[in-house]
């Protein structure tokens, strides 16, 4: 299983996203590494299909599903829906669901 977390330096949310991904992996009994991939510019965001920081892909599919890419790509922050509220990172539950797909 390939897990990638795309972010830009200075993003306040990517550290919590890493924490949630690692917790989801732990709860699922998985030992996969998380590849951290820095995005440097808008052009880099387009080339890397970067929806916003943080973007997490499991086996090349966004943690919110393939339809998440319909939002488009850009160099900026990302907001996730989390149980009726929003946050700058996906919940552990959302990551666990994506891991099981």
N, C-alpha and C positions, 0 to 999 in steps of 0.2 A: 504494500500500500504506500502510495506517495502522498505526503502531506506537505503543502507549501503555504507559507504565510507571507504575503506581500505587504510591505509597509513603506512609509517614508520617514526619514530621520526627523525627529521633532513631533511626530504623531503621539499624542498623549494616550491613545487607546490601544496601541499594538501590544504593549506589555501585558495588559489584562487579557487580551485575546490569546496570547501565548499561554498564559496561566490557565485559561479555560480549556484550550485545546489539550494541554498536558493533563489536566484533571479528567477530561473526557476519555482520553487514552487510558489513563490509570483505571478509571471505573470500568472500562471495557476490557481490561486485562491485556492491553496491547502495548507493545514496546517500540513502535515506530518513532523515528526521529522526525522533527519538524524542521523543514528547510526554511530559513529566513531569507527572503529575497527583497533587497532594497530597490525602491523605485526612485529615480533621480529627477525626473522632469515629466512634463506633459507628453512629450514624444515617447519617452520610455514607458509611460502609463499606457499609451495606445499600443505600443509594441508588445507589452506584457499582459494586455487585456485586464488592466487594473481598474476595478470598479470604484476603488477608494480604499483608504487605509483604515483598518486592515482588511485585506481580501484573503480569504482562506479557501484553498482548493484541496479536495481529496480526490486523488486519481484524476486530476485535471477538471473536476466539476466543482463549481462554487458551492460552499456550504449551504447556501440558500437555494440551490438547485440551478439547472442550466438557464432558467428564465431570468435569473438575476442579471445576466449579461445584457438583457434588454434595456437596462438602465443606462447603458453606455459606459465609456471609459473616460477617466480623467484623473488628474493629479489633485487630490483633495481628501477630505475625511469621509468616512462612511458611517451610516447609521443603520443599526439592525433593530428589527421589531423583536422584543423580548417579553413574552407573556403579557401583552396589553400595554406595555410601555416601550420606550426606546433607549438604546445605549450605543456606544461607539464600538461595541464588540458583541459577538454572538454569545448566547448563554451556553453553559455546559450542556444543557439538554439539547439545544439545537445542533451542537457539534456531535453529540452522541448519536442523534438521529441521522446525521449525514454520514457518520462512520458506518452505520448499519446498512446503508443503501448500496 
